[in-house]
Amino acid sequence: MLHELEPPAIAQDDSETLSENVFRRIQAAIVKGEIAPGSKISEPELARTYGISRGPLREAIHRLEGQRLLVRVPHVGARVVSLSQAELIELYEIRESLEGMACRLAAERMTAEEIEELREVLNTHERDAAFQAGVGYYQQEGDFDFHYRIIQGAGNRTLTQMLCGELYQLVRMYRIQFSVTPNRPRQAFAEHHRILDAIAERDGELAELLMRRHIGASKRNIARHYQDAVKPTATKRGES
């Protein structure tokens, strides 16, 4: 019998170091957009905000650089990453290929129990208040993330390291940013169900195709976002 999933809270347990705790808190703030892309990181300000000394804070900042959430700019210091349109499209091209492969492998290797657990993940997503209101998609990470669970189910350690390690939080940051596009949450949810059905039917070829289309749709959504962002500027120039 499956237990209803509940999202994890960010809280420090007895075994967690101060550096680990502040790392997770700053990571969450960056990924959710509470610290805006391109923002300069002020160590004194963060130390005051999180009540931590500079040593553990610098350790956390170094780890965030390793996740590509922070970048070091010469003569400026650390800033929150802000990918250009071209860099973001490249990232989604990588996702399209590798997550498509993950779906094909998951169709071959996931157990029946893992597939049922993945259905419960989608049920949890559907009950989310933001999703019900049509203003966003469920944003929890790890075992509560549909994409993460499929990658884990692929059973390929190298693929898992690439997509659930180095790139994971960077990808989440932009998935969250673009999940608020009108109509996209419902479309993405329907696409997730079709992908899962293909995995459950052990149709790896179809599962791979559907995942590639799913991420391709997100990539086109990003391109439209950037096109819409430059339209007012172009209009103003035409009027002047």
Phi, psi and omega in degrees: 000133182274140176270146179294132182284141174235137181293146180283150174260151177273105180215151182272129173264175187297331185271354186272135179283162176300319180297318179297316181296314181289328175301312182293324181289317178291320177304311181297320181295322179290311184298322181276357178085008178291330167253113193290148173306138180086352181294140175284137180269119178258112181299315179301320181292316179295322179299320178290316183299317186259001177060049184225151179284166187293329182299300178299327179296316180296325176297317178296318179298319179298319179293323179292328173295321179296333177272001180067020175276333175240145176235145180266120181254125181305133177068005180239315183112201183277138175228154173292137182300144175217096184287144172288169177302316181297318180294322181291319177297320177299318179299318180287331173296320176297314179300316183304317182286308187286322179286332172299315177299319180300321179296317180298316180291322180297323178298330180276329196243339181293141176282164178300322179295318179296323179293319178294323176296324178292326175296322178293327174301314179294325176297322177295318178300318184294330181279351183297137185298317181295321178293316179300326180278353179075022184250005180170170179253155180307131193246005181291157187254181174062231185296347179264002183255120182305313182295317180300316183294324178293317180299316177298321182289346179291335177069031179238110188297322180294317178297318179297317180298320181289313188268334180254359179246267188303316187263351194301307184290327176297315178297316179301320181304315182277332173298317179294316183302319185263001180284348182271003176300133181308134178075344184295320180304314180294320179297315181297320180297316178297320179295321177301317180297319179294321177298314181296320178300319179294320177297315181297328178276001179063032178260084184297323181297315179291319180300317179296315180299316182293321178293319178298318177295320180299311180288327175299322177296320177295322179296318178294325176298319178295316180299319178296321179301314181291324178296317180294327182293331182266350182298314180300322179296316180296322181294317180298319180296324181290332182277339187281000000 
